[in-house]
Amino acid sequence: MRNHTTARVGQRVVALMTATAMAATGVVMASGSLAGAASSASTCAAPTTATSAQLNATTGITKNSVTVGNISIISGPVPGLFQGAAYGVEAYFNYINSQGGVNGRKLYVKSFDDAFSGTQNQSETAQAVSSLFATVGSFSLFDNYGCNILAQHPAFPDVSNTLDPGTSSLPNVFSAQPLEQGAPQAGYSYLKKKYPKAIKHVANLVSNVETAISQWEGQKAALENLGYSFSYVREVSPVETNFTTDVINMKNAGVQMVLMTDGDWQIFSALDKAMAQQNFHPQVVMSAGPVYSSQFIPAAGGAVNADGIWIIQGQSLYLGEDAKKIPAVVTFNKWIQKVHPGYKPDLFTLFGWANAQLFTQALKKAGKNPTRGSVLTALKGITSFTASGLIAPANPAKKIPPNCVLFAQIKNGKFVRVAPTASGGWDCKSVYYSIDGPLPKVNP
C-alpha cells in the first residue's frame, strides 16, 4: 500500500523477521514468532500469452448482470481483518446499481474468505477465474499464492491492491493505488526539515509475512535515501497487546521518532498507551495511515495520549473530515452505511471502493458487449485515477503509485488537516522512491 501504504497493511500478523536482514544497518532487532500463522512464499511463474478465446471470454456476464469476485482475509487469527475490502466493493456496486448499473447490467460481487491461508487463496483464485468475470478489490497477505493462477490466465482481470511484487507485475493486474516497494518521500522530507535530529533515531514495528517484508524493505530504502536511521525495529505478533518492553527498549536506544505505519490501529493504540504509561514522549510520532481510524483515539486513551501524532498519507480524510472539500467522501460514507449500517470503514474499505470504481470505469469504456480482453484494454488506457478525489493521483496503466500526500495531525482528539495541505489538496513536491530508485511523478 506499492504505495507506502503497503507497509501499512493492517499487518496484525505473525512476526518473524530475522536479524540477518537488518544486521548491516545496526538496527536493534528482537525475535519471536507465531507458529503456523504464515505459510512459505509461493513463487509466481511468468505469465503465459493470452489466447483469442481467453480475451473474448465473457464468463460471469449475463444480459442483466456482471459478477466478479473478491478474495480477502475475513476470518483467521484476526477476525474481520480485511472485511472492509469486500464491503467497499459491494457498496460502490450498489451505488452504481442505484443509477441503473453499467450499460443495463447490474454489478455484483461474490465474497471469498481465504482465512489466512495461502493454499485457500490459490484455490479461491482458481474458482473465480472459472466462474466469474474478474476479481475486484481483493486484499490478502497471501495473494502471492494466487499469482500462478493469474499468470496462467492472463486475460482474467484482477483490479485489486496486491502486496506481492510478482503479482503486481502481471499484465492483467491493475490497482487504483499501485503498491510498489518504497514510499512517497514528501512527508518524510518535510519531517526531516522540521525534526533533523529525530530522523537519526527512528523506531518501527514490523511484521514478517513474505509480502509485508518486501514492502518494508522498500519503505526502509526510501527513508534511508533521505538520511533516516533506525535504532530499534521489532516484529509483532497478531495477538500482542503489551508493548511496555518495546517502549523501554526504545528509550534505552535513544529513539526520538516512532513510526506507526507497519501494523494496524489496535497495535498502535496499545503502543501509544504504553508510551504514555512509561512517560516516553519522542519528538515525533508519525503514521502513514493505520492510526487514521475512528477507533484509534479512544483505544489509545483519548486526546491526552494521541494528540500530536502526524498522519501523512496518500488518501483523503475519508472518514468524514474532508466531506466539505471532497463530495466523494460523502458518497463513500453514505453507501457504506446503506449497505452495512453501523460498519466503521477503514483503509481496506476505501481500497475496495476505489478499485471497484476503477473496474467500473474500464467496464463502461469496454462498451455494451464487454469481454475480459476489452476490459483489460480499457484498464491499460487509464493513466490517471483518483477515485473522484478520495485518493492521491496514481497511474494504474503504468502501475505507478502516488507521490502526493496530505498532512494531518490529531488535535484535541480529532483528525485535522495541517500545513502544507491545511486548505485541501495534496503535497506533490517529492517523488515516490522505490527500492530501485525514484519513480515518475503522477501529479494532479
Wavefront OBJ file of the C-alpha trace (Angstrom):
o trace
v 0.000 0.000 0.000
v 3.193 -0.309 -3.577
v 2.490 2.848 -2.175
v 3.798 3.181 1.257
v 0.521 2.042 2.193
v 1.805 -1.371 1.505
v 3.761 -1.313 4.511
v 0.782 -0.367 6.413
v -1.495 -3.201 5.536
v -3.036 -3.846 8.847
v -0.389 -6.435 9.389
v -1.502 -7.611 12.768
v 0.033 -10.873 11.785
v 2.898 -13.153 12.624
v 6.281 -11.598 13.343
v 9.436 -13.470 12.409
v 11.748 -11.042 10.658
v 15.352 -12.175 11.058
v 18.233 -10.192 12.448
v 20.233 -11.002 9.320
v 18.134 -8.655 7.172
v 18.945 -5.726 9.442
v 22.414 -6.534 10.737
v 24.245 -4.273 8.317
v 22.267 -1.224 9.432
v 22.925 -1.636 13.134
v 19.248 -1.868 13.974
v 18.262 -3.411 17.303
v 16.190 -6.465 16.339
v 14.124 -8.589 18.706
v 12.884 -12.022 17.669
v 9.742 -14.059 18.058
v 7.134 -15.946 16.057
v 3.633 -17.338 15.997
v 3.956 -20.894 14.760
v 1.791 -21.886 11.857
v 0.380 -18.451 11.183
v 2.124 -17.973 7.878
v 2.983 -20.353 5.076
v 6.120 -20.182 2.987
v 6.009 -17.938 -0.017
v 4.727 -19.102 -3.369
v 6.861 -18.354 -6.404
v 4.946 -16.858 -9.297
v 5.574 -18.155 -12.801
v 5.966 -15.904 -15.816
v 2.615 -15.068 -17.421
v 1.517 -17.035 -20.453
v 0.320 -15.343 -23.640
v -3.423 -14.747 -23.709
v -5.276 -16.686 -26.394
v -8.069 -15.260 -28.507
v -10.556 -17.439 -26.617
v -9.342 -16.108 -23.267
v -9.517 -12.489 -24.410
v -13.025 -12.916 -25.812
v -14.337 -14.672 -22.690
v -17.474 -13.278 -21.062
v -17.590 -15.646 -18.085
v -19.649 -14.079 -15.288
v -21.624 -11.807 -17.620
v -25.304 -12.215 -18.447
v -27.732 -9.966 -20.269
v -28.564 -8.249 -16.982
v -25.522 -8.623 -14.742
v -21.757 -8.698 -14.275
v -20.457 -10.762 -11.344
v -16.921 -10.500 -10.005
v -15.103 -11.966 -7.017
v -13.313 -10.527 -4.005
v -10.720 -12.630 -2.162
v -9.748 -11.192 1.207
v -8.806 -12.276 4.722
v -12.044 -12.238 6.714
v -11.514 -14.986 9.302
v -8.383 -16.340 10.970
v -6.153 -15.046 13.787
v -7.673 -11.568 13.473
v -11.370 -11.951 12.551
v -12.607 -9.362 10.079
v -9.059 -8.220 9.254
v -9.825 -7.162 5.668
v -13.614 -7.479 5.680
v -13.786 -3.859 4.622
v -12.280 -4.701 1.218
v -15.341 -6.728 0.208
v -17.718 -4.214 1.800
v -16.146 -1.378 -0.173
v -16.692 -3.176 -3.484
v -20.240 -4.099 -2.542
v -21.081 -0.540 -1.517
v -19.714 1.004 -4.719
v -21.553 -1.525 -6.880
v -24.787 -0.782 -5.014
v -24.214 2.917 -5.657
v -23.745 2.260 -9.391
v -26.711 -0.097 -9.481
v -28.892 2.625 -7.976
v -28.116 4.608 -11.118
v -29.026 1.762 -13.432
v -25.768 -0.178 -13.496
v -23.412 -0.211 -16.484
v -24.991 -0.425 -19.930
v -28.094 -2.008 -18.452
v -26.241 -4.555 -16.328
v -26.190 -4.613 -12.526
v -22.879 -5.273 -10.811
v -22.461 -7.956 -8.154
v -19.561 -9.244 -6.078
v -19.079 -12.731 -4.624
v -17.003 -12.580 -1.463
v -14.368 -15.246 -0.742
v -12.515 -15.632 2.572
v -9.016 -17.076 2.266
v -8.986 -17.446 6.065
v -5.315 -16.508 6.398
v -4.314 -19.403 4.145
v -2.148 -19.235 1.035
v -3.440 -22.505 -0.379
v -7.027 -21.376 0.129
v -6.260 -18.084 -1.594
v -4.906 -20.024 -4.552
v -7.951 -22.294 -4.665
v -10.374 -19.395 -4.496
v -8.499 -17.549 -7.230
v -8.954 -20.621 -9.439
v -12.678 -20.681 -8.605
v -13.027 -17.024 -9.535
v -11.236 -17.486 -12.856
v -13.505 -20.389 -13.811
v -16.849 -18.839 -12.886
v -16.601 -15.045 -12.560
v -15.669 -12.172 -14.866
v -12.865 -10.683 -12.749
v -11.657 -10.158 -9.212
v -12.070 -6.676 -7.760
v -10.856 -5.034 -4.552
v -9.275 -8.161 -3.063
v -6.877 -7.729 -0.143
v -4.829 -10.512 1.404
v -1.394 -11.094 2.872
v -1.323 -14.289 0.798
v -2.190 -13.025 -2.663
v 1.197 -14.280 -3.859
v -0.340 -17.775 -3.811
v -2.978 -16.739 -6.326
v -0.299 -15.305 -8.595
v 0.316 -18.522 -10.537
v -3.382 -18.838 -11.333
v -3.489 -15.279 -12.636
v -0.296 -15.875 -14.637
v -1.863 -18.928 -16.275
v -4.979 -16.920 -17.182
v -3.511 -13.637 -18.492
v -6.847 -12.361 -19.832
v -8.560 -12.543 -16.433
v -8.738 -9.007 -14.955
v -7.685 -8.529 -11.346
v -8.320 -4.981 -10.137
v -7.010 -5.008 -6.572
v -4.269 -3.776 -4.270
v -1.668 -6.516 -4.137
v 1.228 -6.659 -1.705
v 3.182 -9.088 -3.845
v 5.601 -7.587 -6.408
v 5.282 -10.675 -8.626
v 1.503 -10.425 -8.756
v 1.619 -6.675 -9.285
v 3.859 -7.114 -12.335
v 1.372 -9.347 -14.180
v -0.163 -7.733 -17.289
v -3.716 -8.492 -16.125
v -3.356 -6.970 -12.644
v -4.239 -3.305 -12.070
v -4.777 -1.187 -8.978
v -6.384 2.107 -8.054
v -3.287 2.771 -5.933
v -0.477 0.540 -7.185
v 1.637 -0.692 -4.309
v 5.345 -0.545 -5.015
v 8.283 -1.420 -2.772
v 9.035 2.047 -1.459
v 7.316 5.192 -0.190
v 6.357 8.718 -1.242
v 9.092 10.977 0.143
v 7.122 14.228 0.530
v 6.103 13.601 4.134
v 9.465 12.269 5.223
v 11.250 15.192 3.578
v 9.033 17.613 5.490
v 9.671 15.856 8.815
v 13.400 15.772 8.075
v 13.452 19.571 7.806
v 11.283 20.024 10.883
v 12.973 17.420 13.093
v 16.519 16.932 11.669
v 17.898 15.180 14.755
v 14.927 12.892 15.341
v 15.252 11.139 11.973
v 18.592 9.718 13.090
v 16.938 7.724 15.880
v 13.803 6.025 14.497
v 11.843 3.070 15.852
v 9.442 0.794 13.990
v 7.441 -2.385 14.498
v 7.353 -4.758 11.506
v 5.527 -7.962 10.536
v 7.097 -10.930 8.837
v 4.654 -12.154 6.208
v 6.605 -12.523 2.962
v 4.791 -9.766 1.108
v 4.963 -7.409 4.084
v 8.705 -7.913 4.441
v 9.313 -6.990 0.817
v 7.320 -3.805 1.287
v 9.215 -2.872 4.454
v 12.489 -3.252 2.555
v 11.265 -0.703 0.027
v 9.985 1.676 2.674
v 13.277 1.450 4.529
v 15.191 2.238 1.329
v 13.084 5.364 0.760
v 13.751 6.639 4.280
v 17.449 5.805 4.287
v 17.785 7.678 0.996
v 16.727 10.786 2.939
v 19.175 10.110 5.777
v 16.869 8.326 8.246
v 18.499 5.832 10.618
v 16.765 3.090 12.605
v 17.670 2.485 16.222
v 15.010 -0.085 17.094
v 12.910 -2.444 14.965
v 10.897 -5.404 16.214
v 8.447 -7.871 14.750
v 4.904 -8.104 16.106
v 2.507 -10.979 16.592
v -1.215 -10.721 15.792
v -2.124 -11.353 19.402
v 0.266 -8.954 21.114
v -1.252 -6.274 23.309
v 1.596 -5.360 25.653
v 4.368 -3.173 24.268
v 5.912 -1.993 27.529
v 9.176 -3.803 26.823
v 9.365 -2.174 23.389
v 8.904 1.269 24.890
v 11.621 0.653 27.482
v 13.938 -0.599 24.734
v 13.150 2.443 22.602
v 14.016 4.755 25.480
v 17.248 2.891 26.127
v 18.137 3.059 22.407
v 17.663 6.834 22.367
v 14.704 6.747 19.984
v 13.357 10.193 19.082
v 10.897 9.238 16.336
v 8.365 6.399 16.288
v 6.679 5.154 13.119
v 3.148 3.787 13.375
v 2.862 2.531 9.833
v 3.612 -1.193 9.583
v 0.721 -2.507 11.646
v -2.895 -1.710 12.463
v -4.644 0.690 14.813
v -5.049 -1.988 17.505
v -1.297 -2.467 17.781
v -0.539 1.229 17.717
v -3.225 2.239 20.198
v -1.686 -0.241 22.643
v 1.788 1.089 21.840
v 0.643 4.674 22.354
v -0.812 3.756 25.756
v 2.414 2.043 26.748
v 4.408 5.114 25.712
v 2.221 7.313 27.921
v 2.475 4.906 30.857
v 6.268 4.897 30.588
v 6.366 8.688 30.197
v 8.058 8.246 26.824
v 7.478 11.263 24.593
v 9.623 11.150 21.434
v 9.878 14.289 19.327
v 7.856 12.749 16.509
v 5.197 10.055 16.184
v 4.121 9.554 12.588
v 1.774 7.226 10.741
v 1.248 6.774 7.015
v -2.313 5.694 7.628
v -3.125 2.932 10.133
v -3.898 5.280 13.045
v -6.367 7.120 10.820
v -9.248 5.088 12.226
v -12.327 6.135 14.152
v -11.341 3.588 16.793
v -7.718 4.581 17.326
v -8.048 7.697 19.510
v -10.465 6.182 22.078
v -8.443 2.960 22.201
v -5.204 4.903 22.725
v -6.639 6.553 25.823
v -8.080 9.676 24.223
v -6.620 13.005 23.194
v -4.215 13.174 26.129
v -2.249 10.289 24.604
v -2.980 10.657 20.898
v -2.677 14.406 20.326
v 0.260 15.442 18.190
v 0.562 12.271 16.111
v 1.230 13.050 12.446
v -0.805 11.342 9.720
v 0.827 11.684 6.304
v -0.965 9.574 3.727
v -1.983 9.193 0.111
v -5.682 9.061 0.894
v -8.154 11.807 1.734
v -9.584 12.136 5.239
v -12.281 9.787 4.013
v -13.889 9.130 7.396
v -15.658 12.467 7.035
v -13.280 15.303 7.838
v -12.844 16.068 4.109
v -16.578 15.934 3.349
v -16.848 19.664 2.655
v -13.839 19.604 0.329
v -14.431 16.308 -1.493
v -18.033 15.295 -2.392
v -16.941 11.684 -2.922
v -16.253 11.420 0.824
v -19.956 11.960 1.449
v -20.922 9.388 -1.196
v -18.477 6.819 0.168
v -19.717 7.040 3.748
v -23.377 7.205 2.723
v -23.244 3.987 0.736
v -21.125 2.073 3.224
v -23.833 2.772 5.805
v -26.618 1.909 3.369
v -25.115 -1.488 2.665
v -23.710 -2.278 6.130
v -25.321 0.001 8.735
v -23.051 0.755 11.670
v -19.918 -0.544 9.987
v -16.880 1.666 10.541
v -14.953 1.896 7.257
v -11.179 1.599 7.181
v -8.374 1.845 4.641
v -9.284 -1.509 3.128
v -12.891 -0.407 2.680
v -11.562 2.581 0.771
v -9.329 0.344 -1.350
v -12.310 -1.886 -2.147
v -14.416 1.120 -3.159
v -11.641 2.724 -5.242
v -10.808 -0.473 -7.111
v -14.497 -1.067 -7.781
v -14.659 2.428 -9.266
v -11.585 1.757 -11.429
v -13.097 -1.506 -12.676
v -16.418 0.178 -13.394
v -14.703 2.935 -15.369
v -12.992 0.307 -17.540
v -16.201 -1.714 -17.905
v -18.052 1.358 -19.188
v -15.273 2.099 -21.662
v -15.379 -1.513 -22.900
v -18.852 -0.861 -24.324
v -22.160 -2.703 -24.420
v -20.610 -6.097 -25.144
v -17.587 -6.266 -22.837
v -15.136 -9.141 -22.806
v -12.271 -9.793 -20.451
v -9.901 -8.600 -23.154
v -11.753 -5.355 -23.837
v -11.798 -4.502 -20.126
v -8.048 -5.112 -19.930
v -7.572 -2.833 -22.930
v -9.610 -0.147 -21.187
v -7.566 -0.514 -17.998
v -4.358 -0.066 -19.980
v -5.631 3.333 -21.062
v -6.294 4.756 -17.587
v -3.161 6.771 -16.800
v -4.522 8.976 -14.009
v -7.000 7.954 -11.333
v -8.116 9.490 -8.019
v -11.463 7.781 -7.278
v -13.112 11.213 -7.555
v -10.592 12.723 -5.138
v -10.683 10.021 -2.461
v -7.087 9.001 -3.120
v -3.937 10.706 -4.367
v -3.355 10.543 -8.135
v -1.913 7.269 -9.410
v -1.233 5.758 -12.826
v -2.920 2.328 -12.951
v -1.910 1.678 -16.573
v 1.812 2.080 -15.859
v 1.460 0.819 -12.280
v 2.981 3.966 -10.829
v 1.971 4.694 -7.209
v 1.108 8.153 -5.860
v 3.900 10.527 -4.952
v 1.395 13.005 -3.465
v 0.332 13.036 0.199
v -1.757 15.056 2.608
v -0.721 16.158 6.085
v -2.904 15.840 9.168
v -2.442 15.677 12.924
v -4.509 14.594 15.881
v -5.549 17.767 17.693
v -7.925 17.819 20.662
v -8.835 14.236 19.897
v -9.710 14.867 16.242
v -8.056 14.355 12.870
v -7.265 17.752 11.367
v -5.593 18.735 8.109
v -2.462 20.802 8.709
v 0.134 22.658 6.640
v 1.264 22.234 3.966
v -2.121 20.788 2.930
v -4.328 22.520 5.505
v -6.690 24.060 2.970
v -7.027 20.901 0.878
v -5.338 19.097 -1.952
v -2.026 17.269 -1.951
v 1.670 17.937 -1.487
v 3.311 16.605 -4.647
v 6.764 18.174 -4.345
v 8.718 14.938 -3.930
v 8.936 11.641 -5.773
v 7.849 8.159 -4.869
v 11.132 6.453 -4.058
v 11.149 2.731 -4.788
v 13.683 0.102 -3.866
v 15.115 0.650 -7.379
v 15.166 4.435 -7.134
v 12.765 7.326 -7.855
v 9.650 6.783 -9.979
v 7.964 9.279 -12.354
v 5.601 11.695 -10.641
v 1.835 11.423 -11.016
v 0.679 14.946 -10.217
v -2.911 16.244 -10.166
l 1 2 3 4 5 6 7 8 9 10 11 12 13 14 15 16 17 18 19 20 21 22 23 24 25 26 27 28 29 30 31 32 33 34 35 36 37 38 39 40 41 42 43 44 45 46 47 48 49 50 51 52 53 54 55 56 57 58 59 60 61 62 63 64 65 66 67 68 69 70 71 72 73 74 75 76 77 78 79 80 81 82 83 84 85 86 87 88 89 90 91 92 93 94 95 96 97 98 99 100 101 102 103 104 105 106 107 108 109 110 111 112 113 114 115 116 117 118 119 120 121 122 123 124 125 126 127 128 129 130 131 132 133 134 135 136 137 138 139 140 141 142 143 144 145 146 147 148 149 150 151 152 153 154 155 156 157 158 159 160 161 162 163 164 165 166 167 168 169 170 171 172 173 174 175 176 177 178 179 180 181 182 183 184 185 186 187 188 189 190 191 192 193 194 195 196 197 198 199 200 201 202 203 204 205 206 207 208 209 210 211 212 213 214 215 216 217 218 219 220 221 222 223 224 225 226 227 228 229 230 231 232 233 234 235 236 237 238 239 240 241 242 243 244 245 246 247 248 249 250 251 252 253 254 255 256 257 258 259 260 261 262 263 264 265 266 267 268 269 270 271 272 273 274 275 276 277 278 279 280 281 282 283 284 285 286 287 288 289 290 291 292 293 294 295 296 297 298 299 300 301 302 303 304 305 306 307 308 309 310 311 312 313 314 315 316 317 318 319 320 321 322 323 324 325 326 327 328 329 330 331 332 333 334 335 336 337 338 339 340 341 342 343 344 345 346 347 348 349 350 351 352 353 354 355 356 357 358 359 360 361 362 363 364 365 366 367 368 369 370 371 372 373 374 375 376 377 378 379 380 381 382 383 384 385 386 387 388 389 390 391 392 393 394 395 396 397 398 399 400 401 402 403 404 405 406 407 408 409 410 411 412 413 414 415 416 417 418 419 420 421 422 423 424 425 426 427 428 429 430 431 432 433 434 435 436 437 438 439 440 441 442 443 444
